[in-house]
Amino acid sequence: MPDINYKIEPVDEKPKKKGPQRGTGYKYDPIIEDFLESEHSLVRVEGTGREANYLSMQLKRVLDRREINDVAVSVRNKEVYLEKS
C-alpha cells in the first residue's frame, strides 16, 4: 500500500462555486472605460509599466471582446494611443 499523507475532515456544506476566472484582458477594461467616458477623441496611455506592443494587444482584445468598433489602438514611437472614430 503506497504511503501518502492525507486527512479528511467533516464539513457542514460545500462552498459556493466561484464565477469564471477573469483573464488578463479584464485588467485593462478600466482604461477603455475611462477613455469612452472622456470627451477626448485621442489620448496617449501612460503609466502601465507594460511595453507598448503588449499593452496595445491587450487593449485590442478588450475592444474585440466588448465589440467596440469605434475605438482604434495604435503604437507610435513606443507609445500607445487610443482614438475614437
C-alpha positions as CSV (number, residue, x, y, z in Angstrom):
1,M,0.0,0.0,0.0
2,P,1.5,3.4,-1.0
3,D,2.4,5.9,1.6
4,I,0.5,9.1,1.1
5,N,-0.2,11.9,3.5
6,Y,-3.8,12.9,3.7
7,K,-6.5,13.8,6.1
8,I,-10.3,14.0,5.9
9,E,-12.4,16.4,7.9
10,P,-16.1,16.9,8.3
11,V,-17.8,20.0,6.8
12,D,-21.3,21.3,7.1
13,E,-21.6,22.3,3.4
14,K,-19.7,22.7,0.2
15,P,-18.5,26.2,-0.6
16,K,-20.3,28.0,-3.4
17,K,-18.8,27.9,-6.8
18,K,-16.7,30.8,-7.9
19,G,-17.6,32.6,-11.1
20,P,-15.4,32.3,-14.2
21,Q,-11.9,33.3,-13.7
22,R,-11.1,36.6,-15.3
23,G,-8.4,36.7,-17.9
24,T,-5.8,39.4,-18.0
25,G,-7.8,41.4,-20.5
26,Y,-10.2,42.4,-17.8
27,K,-7.3,44.2,-16.1
28,Y,-7.3,46.7,-19.0
29,D,-11.1,47.3,-19.1
30,P,-10.8,50.5,-16.9
31,I,-8.5,52.1,-19.5
32,I,-11.1,51.6,-22.2
33,E,-14.0,52.6,-19.9
34,D,-12.3,55.9,-18.9
35,F,-11.5,56.7,-22.5
36,L,-15.0,56.1,-23.6
37,E,-16.4,58.3,-20.8
38,S,-13.9,61.1,-21.6
39,E,-14.6,63.9,-24.0
40,H,-11.3,63.3,-25.7
41,S,-11.0,61.8,-29.2
42,L,-7.3,61.0,-28.9
43,V,-5.3,60.0,-25.9
44,R,-1.9,58.5,-25.1
45,V,-1.9,55.7,-22.5
46,E,0.9,56.0,-19.9
47,G,2.0,54.6,-16.6
48,T,1.0,50.9,-17.0
49,G,4.6,49.6,-16.9
50,R,3.9,47.5,-19.9
51,E,5.7,47.5,-23.3
52,A,3.7,49.4,-25.9
53,N,3.1,46.4,-28.2
54,Y,1.9,44.2,-25.3
55,L,-0.4,46.9,-24.0
56,S,-1.9,47.6,-27.4
57,M,-2.6,43.9,-27.9
58,Q,-4.4,43.7,-24.6
59,L,-6.4,46.8,-25.3
60,K,-7.4,45.4,-28.7
61,R,-8.6,42.2,-27.0
62,V,-10.8,44.3,-24.7
63,L,-12.3,46.1,-27.6
64,D,-12.9,42.9,-29.5
65,R,-14.4,41.1,-26.6
66,R,-16.7,44.1,-25.9
67,E,-17.4,44.5,-29.6
68,I,-16.4,48.2,-29.5
69,N,-15.6,49.1,-33.1
70,D,-15.4,52.9,-32.9
71,V,-12.1,53.0,-31.0
72,A,-8.7,52.3,-32.6
73,V,-5.5,51.4,-30.8
74,S,-2.1,52.3,-32.3
75,V,1.5,52.4,-31.4
76,R,3.8,55.2,-32.4
77,N,7.4,55.6,-31.1
78,K,6.8,53.0,-28.4
79,E,3.7,54.8,-27.0
80,V,0.1,53.6,-27.1
81,Y,-2.7,55.8,-28.4
82,L,-6.5,55.4,-28.3
83,E,-8.6,57.2,-30.9
84,K,-12.3,57.5,-31.3
85,S,-13.6,57.4,-34.8
